[in-house]
Amino acid sequence: MATPDAAEAHTSFERALILTIVVFAGAVYASTQTIILVSLPQMQGDLSASIDQISWVVTGNIVASAIGIPPTAWLSARFGRKRLFLFCIGLFIASCLLLSISTTLEEVVLWRIMQGLSGAPLIAITQAIALDIYPRERQGMAMAVWSVGLIVGPVAAPTVGGYLTEIGDWRLVFLAMVPLAVFSFFASLAYVPEWPAERGLRFDWFGFVAVTLGIGAAQFTIDQGQRLDWFESTEIVLLTVVAGFGLYIFVAHILTARNPFLDPGIFKDRNFSVGLITMFFYSPLIYIPMVLMPNMLEDLRDFPALTIGLLLLPRGLGQIVGLSLAGRIVGKVDCRKLLVASLILQAFTTWAMSQWDLGIGIWDIVWPNVLQGIAMGFIFMSIITITYSTLAQERRTEAAALFSLVRNFGTSVGISAAVTLFVRFATESRATLTENAEPFNKLFQLPENLSFWDLQSLASVATLDSQIARHAQMVGYANDFFVMTVWALALIPLALLARNSLVGPR
C-alpha cells in the first residue's frame, strides 16, 4: 500500500480495514494487562512466591509501559511508524513465547517487563494511525472505535484467562496470545501504510534516563520495602537515595535545559496540573481490586479460576456502561461535580467490599463490582476532560505522553502500597488472634467448644491455626478495601481545585 500524504489517500474500505487491524493489535496487547490476574494465585504457588513478590508480575509490566511511552514519538519519527509498530509486535510475540516457557519468578518478571516495553509504543502508534487515516470530521468516530476496542479486550480477558488456567496452567495464557499477535504482525505488514521517517527530530535522552532511574528505583523501594524491613535494609536506603537523586536531576534538568524532555511551562495550566495529580492518585483504585480479588477468592473461598474470571467480568461491563454514559454528558455538565459524585460512588463500593467476610456469596461480589465499574467510567472520563479542557491544542501531544506516564506510575506504586498494607494488616491481625488462642480464653471453656477445640490435640491446634490464618487474611483484604474508601474520598478536594471544564482553553 502506498505511503499516505493525507487521509484522503485511502478509500473507506481501506480505512476500515486498517482501523480494524491496528485496534485488534492494540487490544491483544491491552488484554495482557488483565488476562493474567486470574492466574496470579496459581503462579504464586507454582513459582513459590509470596503475594508481594508475585505482584511484580503486574507492577513490573506497568512500570515498563510507563517508561516505554516517552520515547515513542522520537523512535517513530526516527525509524518510521510502521517499522516501529512491526518491531514492537515482534518483541511482544517473543515475550509471550518466553513467558510460556518460564520456570522462575525472575524470568516471568523479566519477560513481563519486556512485554510492557513492547506494548507501550503499540498503544500510542495504534491511536496515531487511527487518527491519521481519517479526515478531521471522522476522527471522533475513529477514536470511539479505538477506545471501545481497547476496553473490550481487557474486560473479556480475565474470563478467558480463567478458562485457559482451568484447562491448562498460567503458561497457556501467554501461549494463547502468540497466534493472535502473529496474525496482527502479518496483517499489519500487508495493509498498514508507512509514514516517512523524520531524521531531524531530537529527544532529550538525559532527562529520560534521569526520570527512568528515579521511577524504577522508587518502584522497587515501595515494592520490596515491607519484605526487606524498610530503612533497616541497606538496599532500601541505597534505592531511596537513587530514586531521590534521579527525580531531583530530572526536575533540575527540565528547569534549566534548553530543549528539555518536558517543558515545565505546561504545568502553568491549572486544570492540567490538577488532572495529572488526580489521575496519579486515582489510577491505583482501578487495578488494586483486580489484583487482590483473585487471591482472596481462591485462597479463602476456594473458587476455581474460571469462576473468578467470570466474577471480574461485571466490573468491566460496568466500566463500559460508565464510559458510554459519561461520553454523552461530559460536554454538557461541569465535570468537577460529576467527578465528586463518582468518587463518592466509588467510595461506597469499596466500603461495601470492606464488609466482606469468609461467607461472602456471588451476589455480594457482583453488585459492588458493577457499580464500581460504572463509577470508574465516569471518573476516568471526567479526569480526562478536566485535564485537557483548558490546555492549548499544541501542547496536547506532550500532555498525552505525560498523562500516560503518570497514570502507569501511579498504578504501579498504588498496587505495591496496597500489597504492602495487606501483608501488614494480615500479620498484625494474626498476631492479635493468636494472642487470644490460649487455654484460659473463656470461649474455649464453653461446653459446645470443648470437644472441637481441644488445645491439647495437635490436630485441633493445626485446625485452629489454619482458621486464624484465614480470618487474618480476610481482615487484611477488608482493611485494604477500607483504605481505598478513604483514598477515594480524599481525592474530592482535588476535583474542587480545577476550573469549570465547560469554560475551554484560555
C-alpha positions, 0 to 999 in steps of 0.5 A: 500500500502506498505511503499516505500524504493525507487521509484522503489517500485511502478509500473507506474500505481501506480505512476500515480495514486498517482501523480494524487491524491496528485496534485488534493489535492494540487490544491483544496487547491491552488484554495482557494487562488483565488476562493474567490476574486470574492466574496470579494465585496459581503462579504464586504457588507454582513459582513459590512466591509470596503475594508481594513478590508475585505482584511484580508480575503486574507492577513490573509490566506497568512500570515498563509501559510507563517508561516505554511511552516517552520515547515513542514519538522520537523512535517513530519519527526516527525509524518510521511508524510502521517499522516501529509498530512491526518491531514492537509486535515482534518483541511482544510475540517473543515475550509471550513465547518466553513467558510460556516457557518460564520456570522462575519468578525472575524470568516471568518478571523479566519477560513481563517487563519486556512485554510492557516495553513492547506494548507501550509504543503499540498503544500510542502508534495504534491511536496515531494511525487511527487518527491519521487515516481519517479526515478531521470530521471522522476522527471522533468516530475513529477514536470511539472505535479505538477506545471501545476496542481497547476496553473490550479486550481487557474486560473479556480477558480475565474470563478467558484467562480463567478458562485457559488456567482451568484447562491448562496452567498460567503458561497457556495464557501467554501461549494463547496470545502468540497466534493472535499477535502473529496474525496482527504482525502479518496483517499489519505488514500487508495493509498498514501504510508507512509514514516517512521517517523524520531524521531531524527530530531530537529527544532529550535522552538525559532527562529520560534516563534521569526520570527512568532511574528515579521511577524504577528505583522508587518502584522497587523501594515501595515494592520490596520495602515491607519484605526487606524491613524498610530503612533497616535494609541497606538496599532500601536506603541505597534505592531511596537515595537513587530514586531521590537523586534521579527525580531531583536531576530530572526536575533540575534538568527540565528547569534549566535545559534548553530543549528539555524532555518536558517543558515545565511551562505546561504545568502553568495550566491549572486544570492540567496540573490538577488532572495529572495529580488526580489521575496519579492518585486515582489510577491505583483504585482501578487495578488494586481490586483486580489484583487482590480479588483473585487471591482472596477468592481462591485462597479463602473461598476456594473458587476455581479460576474460571469462576473468578474470571467470570466474577471480574467480568461485571466490573468491566461491563460496568466500566463500559456502561460508565464510559458510554454514559459519561461520553454523552454528558461530559460536554454538557455538565461541569465535570468537577461535580460529576467527578465528586459524585463518582468518587463518592460512588466509588467510595461506597463500593469499596466500603461495601467490599470492606464488609466482606467476610469468609461467607461472602456469596456471588451476589455480594461480589457482583453488585459492588463490582458493577457499580464500581465499574460504572463509577470508574467510567465516569471518573476516568472520563471526567479526569480526562476532560478536566485535564485537557479542557483548558490546555492549548491544542499544541501542547496536547501531544506532550500532555498525552505522553505525560498523562500516560506516564503518570497514570502507569506510575501511579498504578504501579506504586498504588498496587505495591502500597496496597500489597504492602498494607495487606501483608501488614494488616494480615500479620498484625491481625494474626498476631492479635488472634493468636494472642487470644488462642490460649487455654484460659480464653473463656470461649474455649471453656464453653461446653459446645467448644470443648470437644472441637477445640481441644488445645491439647490435640495437635490436630485441633491446634493445626485446625485452629491455626489454619482458621486464624490464618484465614480470618487474618487474611480476610481482615487484611483484604477488608482493611485494604478495601477500607483504605481505598474508601478513604483514598477515594474520598480524599481525592474530592478536594482535588476535583474542587481545585480545577476550573469549570471544564465547560469554560475551554482553553484560555 
